[in-house]
Amino acid sequence: CRKVFEHYMELEPVIASDEAQSETVEPGFDPAAIKLIGNVTGKPPLRGLLRHRGWRVARVTMPPLPDGGGRTIIAPAEVEIT
């Protein structure tokens, strides 16, 4: 399943900096992409340490769906006939 995922999707970090480095969260940041933890007081810009870079999908390349049945199959089962 992981190989299928890696074949069709490319991930990238939400924040490209190294973890444990100082990071500034600017006003208007996306709370779905950046979770503030710890002693969160005040409004951005806020400074803190990057604890996890986060991940998002950078690219999705899916094959065309077949007509009819099988539209919900991600990867077919394989049966080797001997």
N, CA, C and O of each residue as an XYZ file, in Angstrom:
328
protein
N       0.834     -1.193      0.000
C       0.000      0.000      0.000
C       0.883      1.263      0.000
O       0.555      2.253     -0.654
N       2.015      1.218      0.748
C       2.889      2.385      0.795
C       3.473      2.696     -0.580
O       3.581      3.860     -0.966
N       3.853      1.636     -1.327
C       4.413      1.857     -2.658
C       3.377      2.488     -3.589
O       3.713      3.342     -4.410
N       2.130      2.069     -3.460
C       1.064      2.667     -4.266
C       0.934      4.144     -3.925
O       0.846      4.987     -4.817
N       0.924      4.456     -2.636
C       0.821      5.843     -2.189
C       1.976      6.669     -2.737
O       1.763      7.747     -3.292
N       3.206      6.166     -2.581
C       4.383      6.899     -3.049
C       4.407      7.046     -4.564
O       4.952      8.020     -5.082
N       3.821      6.088     -5.278
C       3.787      6.147     -6.741
C       2.874      7.276     -7.233
O       3.159      7.921     -8.242
N       1.787      7.501     -6.515
C       0.784      8.460     -6.981
C       0.802      9.805     -6.257
O       0.187     10.760     -6.730
N       1.492      9.898     -5.120
C       1.502     11.154     -4.370
C       2.914     11.526     -3.953
O       3.711     10.666     -3.578
N       3.212     12.805     -4.024
C       4.491     13.329     -3.554
C       4.210     14.238     -2.366
O       3.353     15.119     -2.441
N       4.937     14.024     -1.266
C       4.756     14.843     -0.071
C       5.858     15.881      0.039
O       6.956     15.699     -0.486
N       5.549     16.971      0.728
C       6.542     18.001      1.029
C       6.251     18.532      2.424
O       5.109     18.468      2.879
N       7.269     19.058      3.115
C       7.021     19.599      4.454
C       6.192     20.885      4.393
O       6.295     21.657      3.440
N       5.379     21.098      5.411
C       4.622     22.348      5.523
C       5.591     23.502      5.761
O       5.458     24.568      5.158
N       6.570     23.284      6.645
C       7.623     24.263      6.918
C       8.946     23.577      6.593
O       9.246     22.521      7.149
N       9.727     24.157      5.714
C      10.947     23.516      5.228
C      12.131     23.621      6.189
O      13.151     22.969      5.963
N      12.031     24.410      7.241
C      13.134     24.573      8.196
C      13.401     23.271      8.945
O      12.559     22.373      8.979
N      14.584     23.187      9.542
C      14.931     22.037     10.367
C      14.180     22.089     11.689
O      13.954     23.164     12.246
N      13.796     20.916     12.186
C      13.142     20.849     13.487
C      14.101     21.333     14.571
O      15.318     21.213     14.429
N      13.551     21.877     15.648
C      14.269     22.448     16.795
C      14.878     23.811     16.473
O      15.622     24.356     17.290
N      14.581     24.369     15.307
C      15.044     25.706     14.942
C      13.956     26.729     15.264
O      12.775     26.390     15.331
N      14.361     27.967     15.462
C      13.425     29.046     15.736
C      12.594     29.335     14.484
O      13.118     29.369     13.370
N      11.297     29.540     14.684
C      10.384     29.788     13.564
C       9.418     30.894     13.951
O       8.981     30.966     15.099
N       9.083     31.754     13.003
C       8.092     32.807     13.219
C       6.798     32.441     12.500
O       6.799     32.136     11.307
N       5.698     32.475     13.243
C       4.372     32.247     12.662
C       3.777     33.619     12.403
O       3.517     34.388     13.328
N       3.568     33.908     11.132
C       3.106     35.234     10.713
C       1.587     35.360     10.815
O       0.881     34.352     10.847
N       1.080     36.602     10.867
C      -0.370     36.801     10.838
C      -0.954     36.194      9.562
O      -0.322     36.211      8.506
N      -2.160     35.663      9.678
C      -2.827     35.080      8.518
C      -2.398     33.654      8.221
O      -2.743     33.121      7.166
N      -1.644     33.010      9.138
C      -1.217     31.631      8.913
C      -2.430     30.708      8.834
O      -3.496     31.036      9.355
N      -2.272     29.568      8.192
C      -3.351     28.590      8.047
C      -3.342     27.652      9.251
O      -2.411     26.859      9.391
N      -4.351     27.716     10.126
C      -4.368     26.852     11.305
C      -4.532     25.374     10.968
O      -4.276     24.526     11.823
N      -4.948     25.041      9.756
C      -5.001     23.641      9.340
C      -3.600     23.127      9.017
O      -3.355     21.922      9.067
N      -2.684     24.032      8.688
C      -1.327     23.657      8.309
C      -0.336     23.814      9.457
O       0.665     23.099      9.507
N      -0.598     24.737     10.376
C       0.323     25.005     11.489
C      -0.471     24.967     12.789
O      -1.402     25.747     12.988
N      -0.089     24.055     13.659
C      -0.724     23.917     14.972
C       0.188     24.555     16.011
O       1.348     24.168     16.150
N      -0.337     25.529     16.737
C       0.429     26.187     17.799
C       0.256     25.396     19.088
O      -0.867     25.092     19.492
N       1.375     25.063     19.734
C       1.345     24.302     20.983
C       2.154     25.047     22.034
O       2.904     25.967     21.709
N       2.004     24.650     23.290
C       2.764     25.284     24.369
C       2.020     26.470     24.951
O       0.790     26.473     24.999
N       2.760     27.478     25.392
C       2.208     28.661     26.035
C       1.820     29.681     24.958
O       2.547     30.639     24.696
N       0.656     29.448     24.343
C       0.218     30.297     23.236
C      -0.585     31.467     23.787
O      -1.701     31.290     24.276
N      -0.005     32.673     23.704
C      -0.687     33.888     24.144
C      -0.402     34.978     23.125
O       0.651     34.986     22.487
N      -1.328     35.877     22.980
C      -1.138     36.981     22.046
C      -1.494     36.596     20.625
O      -2.040     35.525     20.362
N      -1.170     37.495     19.724
C      -1.492     37.316     18.309
C      -0.203     37.286     17.501
O       0.815     37.826     17.932
N      -0.243     36.657     16.328
C       0.951     36.634     15.460
C       1.363     38.042     15.077
O       0.530     38.947     15.031
N       2.640     38.230     14.802
C       3.666     37.201     14.674
C       4.083     36.640     16.032
O       4.238     37.373     17.009
N       4.262     35.304     16.065
C       4.699     34.605     17.267
C       5.970     33.823     16.947
O       6.109     33.276     15.853
N       6.895     33.773     17.905
C       8.144     33.015     17.702
C       8.142     31.795     18.596
O       7.678     31.837     19.735
N       8.665     30.713     18.064
C       8.771     29.486     18.844
C       9.716     28.519     18.154
O      10.351     28.857     17.156
N       9.804     27.310     18.699
C      10.649     26.276     18.128
C       9.818     25.337     17.270
O       8.730     24.918     17.664
N      10.330     25.016     16.112
C       9.650     24.082     15.216
C       9.817     22.676     15.789
O      10.935     22.165     15.853
N       8.734     22.057     16.198
C       8.783     20.721     16.785
C       8.493     19.643     15.750
O       9.004     18.528     15.864
N       7.688     19.955     14.751
C       7.388     19.003     13.671
C       7.126     19.809     12.410
O       6.337     20.754     12.419
N       7.791     19.431     11.326
C       7.683     20.178     10.062
C       6.303     20.061      9.426
O       5.921     20.928      8.641
N       5.557     19.030      9.737
C       4.272     18.795      9.101
C       4.477     18.286      7.668
O       5.570     18.397      7.114
N       3.434     17.737      7.085
C       3.491     17.220      5.717
C       2.217     17.562      4.975
O       1.127     17.578      5.546
N       2.376     17.834      3.700
C       1.221     18.069      2.828
C       1.496     17.400      1.478
O       2.637     17.104      1.125
N       0.430     17.180      0.754
C       0.548     16.584     -0.571
C       0.958     17.671     -1.551
O       0.263     18.676     -1.700
N       2.088     17.468     -2.218
C       2.585     18.429     -3.201
C       2.092     18.094     -4.605
O       1.900     18.982     -5.436
N       1.889     16.795     -4.860
C       1.491     16.370     -6.203
C       0.688     15.088     -6.099
O       1.033     14.189     -5.332
N      -0.379     15.008     -6.871
C      -1.168     13.790     -6.992
C      -1.255     13.454     -8.471
O      -1.685     14.274     -9.281
N      -0.843     12.243     -8.815
C      -0.912     11.787    -10.200
C      -1.644     10.452    -10.200
O      -1.047      9.407     -9.941
N      -2.914     10.493    -10.486
C      -3.720      9.280    -10.486
C      -3.965      8.831    -11.923
O      -4.104      9.659    -12.823
N      -4.017      7.508    -12.136
C      -4.328      7.011    -13.477
C      -5.801      7.275    -13.793
O      -6.603      7.473    -12.880
N      -6.156      7.280    -15.055
C      -7.570      7.475    -15.397
C      -8.405      6.326    -14.843
O      -7.956      5.180    -14.803
N      -9.615      6.643    -14.419
C     -10.507      5.622    -13.871
C     -11.105      4.792    -15.004
O     -11.397      5.323    -16.076
N     -11.289      3.491    -14.770
C     -11.908      2.660    -15.801
C     -13.397      2.949    -15.903
O     -14.012      3.435    -14.954
N     -13.963      2.652    -17.045
C     -15.414      2.767    -17.202
C     -16.080      1.633    -16.441
O     -15.511      0.549    -16.315
N     -17.273      1.874    -15.937
C     -18.026      0.815    -15.274
C     -17.495      0.500    -13.893
O     -17.087      1.393    -13.151
N     -17.503     -0.802    -13.551
C     -17.062     -1.264    -12.237
C     -15.581     -1.006    -12.013
O     -14.840     -0.754    -12.964
N     -15.153     -1.066    -10.774
C     -13.753     -0.897    -10.436
C     -13.333      0.533    -10.183
O     -12.145      0.797     -9.996
N     -14.262      1.455    -10.172
C     -13.901      2.863     -9.999
C     -13.414      3.167     -8.583
O     -12.800      4.209     -8.354
N     -13.682      2.266     -7.626
C     -13.235      2.503     -6.253
C     -11.983      1.711     -5.903
O     -11.513      1.784     -4.767
N     -11.439      0.966     -6.838
C     -10.250      0.156     -6.591
C      -9.008      1.029     -6.731
O      -8.815      1.686     -7.753
N      -8.166      1.033     -5.695
C      -6.919      1.792     -5.732
C      -5.826      0.966     -6.385
O      -5.107      1.445     -7.262
N      -5.708     -0.277     -5.950
C      -4.742     -1.211     -6.535
C      -5.423     -2.575     -6.558
O      -5.942     -3.016     -5.533
N      -5.432     -3.242     -7.689
C      -6.109     -4.530     -7.755
C      -5.346     -5.613     -7.002
O      -4.129     -5.524     -6.844
N      -6.058     -6.630     -6.541
C      -5.422     -7.816     -5.967
C      -4.733     -8.546     -7.116
O      -5.150     -8.442     -8.270
N      -3.683     -9.277     -6.792
C      -2.963    -10.039     -7.805
C      -3.037    -11.522     -7.465
O      -2.793    -11.914     -6.324
N      -3.370    -12.338     -8.444
C      -3.411    -13.768     -8.278
C      -2.512    -14.375     -9.333
O      -2.764    -14.220    -10.528
N      -1.470    -15.062     -8.909
C      -0.561    -15.709     -9.849
C      -1.096    -17.106    -10.163
O      -1.262    -17.940     -9.272
N      -1.352    -17.334    -11.407
C      -1.866    -18.624    -11.855
C      -0.672    -19.524    -12.154
O       0.221    -19.152    -12.915
N      -0.663    -20.711    -11.551
C       0.466    -21.643    -11.760
C       0.034    -22.882    -12.511
O       0.853    -23.764    -12.770
